[in-house]
Amino acid sequence: MMDKEKAAIAECMLFVAGEPVLITEIARAMELETAAVKTLLYEMETSYRDEGRGIILLVTEDTAQLVSNRKYVEYVERLLQPEQKKNVSQSMLETLAIVAYRQPVTRAEIEGVRGVRCEYAITQLQKLGLISAVGRKDVIGKPMLYATTDSFLRKFGMHNLSELPSLPDFEDVQESEEQPV
């Protein structure tokens, strides 16, 4: 039978640490033999698992760590990645696409492609962290250059920009959508 106070002390230390902790360090801090701490941790691990708790104890040969129960990962994802309440407008999507395919690009170059002003779209995309200023173009006036961010890649599930659909593939999709059914 595990000692509840010793288990509570170990649990508290592991919670505060947040990362894997060497069992020898836990033993040192608790002023116990390493073998006794290992036994305690294995008992705690079994108890957590049997109770179906949201936090479980993961004990390896050398370390122990409190981790979330994989059984509840869906709920954790919902909490940490809530549905976006702010919609990205069509103009923002168009601006983002131009930046993604032509980066680094200036505001004037984006406006040249879109045919309309895009100050608001650029500002909003920067606030969302999807694009950022990456320097200045070496021409008269030194306009700001914009490029996509790592957040853009994560948002669209890409590892790098080479995963963007090629423009001919995209044009085929657009043409098929425009044909009457």
C-alpha positions in Angstrom: 0.0 0.0 0.0 1.4 3.3 -1.0 2.0 6.1 1.5 -0.5 8.8 0.6 1.7 11.7 1.9 4.7 10.5 0.0 2.6 10.0 -3.1 1.3 13.6 -2.7 4.8 15.0 -2.3 6.0 13.1 -5.4 2.9 14.2 -7.4 3.4 17.9 -6.3 7.1 17.8 -7.4 6.3 16.2 -10.7 3.5 18.7 -11.4 5.7 21.7 -10.7 8.6 20.3 -12.8 6.3 19.7 -15.8 9.1 17.8 -17.5 10.6 14.3 -16.9 12.4 14.3 -13.6 15.2 11.8 -12.7 14.0 9.3 -10.1 17.3 9.8 -8.3 16.5 13.5 -8.0 13.1 12.7 -6.6 14.7 10.3 -4.1 17.3 13.0 -3.1 14.6 15.6 -2.6 12.4 13.2 -0.6 15.4 11.9 1.3 14.4 8.3 0.4 16.2 5.4 -1.2 15.9 5.3 -5.0 14.4 1.8 -4.9 11.7 3.0 -2.5 10.8 5.9 -4.8 10.7 3.6 -7.8 8.2 1.4 -6.0 6.1 4.4 -4.9 6.1 5.8 -8.5 5.1 2.4 -10.0 2.3 2.1 -7.5 1.1 5.7 -8.3 1.3 4.9 -12.0 -0.9 1.9 -11.6 -3.3 3.8 -9.3 -3.7 6.7 -11.8 -4.3 4.2 -14.7 -6.8 2.2 -12.8 -8.8 5.3 -11.7 -9.0 6.5 -15.4 -7.7 9.9 -14.4 -7.0 12.7 -16.9 -3.4 13.0 -15.7 -1.3 9.8 -15.6 2.1 9.1 -14.4 4.7 8.0 -16.9 7.6 6.2 -15.3 10.6 5.1 -17.3 13.7 3.3 -16.0 15.3 6.7 -15.0 12.6 9.3 -15.0 9.0 10.1 -14.0 6.6 12.7 -15.5 3.0 13.7 -15.2 1.3 13.6 -18.6 -2.1 14.0 -20.0 -4.1 10.8 -20.6 -4.3 10.1 -24.4 -7.8 9.0 -23.9 -8.9 12.6 -23.6 -6.7 14.2 -26.3 -9.8 15.3 -28.3 -11.0 17.5 -25.5 -7.5 19.0 -24.9 -7.3 19.9 -28.6 -10.7 21.6 -28.5 -9.5 23.7 -25.5 -6.1 24.6 -27.0 -7.3 25.1 -30.6 -10.8 26.6 -30.3 -12.7 27.3 -33.4 -11.7 30.6 -34.9 -14.4 33.2 -34.2 -12.8 35.7 -36.6 -13.5 34.9 -40.2 -10.9 35.7 -42.8 -12.5 37.8 -45.5 -12.3 37.0 -49.2 -10.0 40.0 -49.7 -7.7 38.8 -46.9 -7.6 35.3 -48.5 -6.7 36.8 -51.9 -4.0 38.9 -50.4 -2.7 35.9 -48.4 -2.5 33.8 -51.6 -0.6 36.5 -53.4 1.9 36.8 -50.6 2.2 33.0 -50.4 3.0 32.5 -54.1 5.0 35.7 -54.8 6.9 36.3 -51.5 8.6 38.4 -50.7 6.2 41.0 -52.1 5.4 44.6 -51.6 2.0 46.1 -51.0 2.1 47.8 -54.4 2.8 44.5 -56.1 -0.1 42.9 -54.2 -2.4 45.8 -55.2 -1.2 45.4 -58.8 -2.4 41.8 -58.9 -5.7 42.4 -57.0 -6.5 45.7 -58.7 -7.6 47.3 -55.4 -6.0 48.7 -52.3 -5.0 46.1 -49.6 -3.8 48.0 -46.6 -6.6 46.7 -44.4 -6.0 43.1 -45.5 -2.3 43.3 -44.9 -2.8 44.8 -41.4 -5.3 42.1 -40.5 -3.1 39.3 -41.8 -0.2 40.7 -39.7 -2.4 40.8 -36.6 -3.4 37.2 -37.2 0.3 36.3 -37.5 -0.1 34.8 -41.0 2.2 37.3 -42.7 5.0 39.6 -41.5 7.3 42.3 -42.8 10.6 40.7 -43.8 12.6 43.7 -45.0 12.5 46.4 -47.6 12.9 46.2 -51.3 16.0 47.9 -52.7 14.1 50.4 -54.9 13.1 54.1 -54.6 11.0 54.6 -51.5 12.2 51.3 -50.0 8.8 49.7 -49.7 8.2 47.0 -47.1 8.4 43.3 -48.2 5.9 40.8 -46.9 6.1 37.0 -46.5 4.2 34.3 -44.9 5.1 33.0 -41.4 5.4 29.7 -39.7 2.0 30.3 -38.3 0.7 30.4 -41.9 2.3 27.0 -42.5 0.8 25.5 -39.3 -2.6 26.9 -40.0 -2.7 25.3 -43.5 -1.0 22.1 -42.4 2.1 22.5 -44.4 5.8 21.8 -43.6 7.1 24.3 -46.1 6.0 26.5 -49.0 6.9 23.8 -51.6 3.6 22.1 -50.5 1.5 24.9 -51.9 -0.6 23.6 -54.8 1.0 24.6 -58.1 -0.8 27.4 -59.9 -1.8 25.2 -62.9 -3.4 22.7 -60.6 -5.3 25.5 -58.9 -6.4 27.0 -62.2 -7.9 23.5 -63.2 -9.9 23.5 -59.9 -11.1 27.0 -60.5 -12.2 26.3 -64.1 -14.2 23.2 -63.0 -16.0 25.2 -60.4 -17.0 27.8 -62.9 -18.5 25.3 -65.4 -22.3 25.0 -65.1 -23.6 21.7 -63.7 
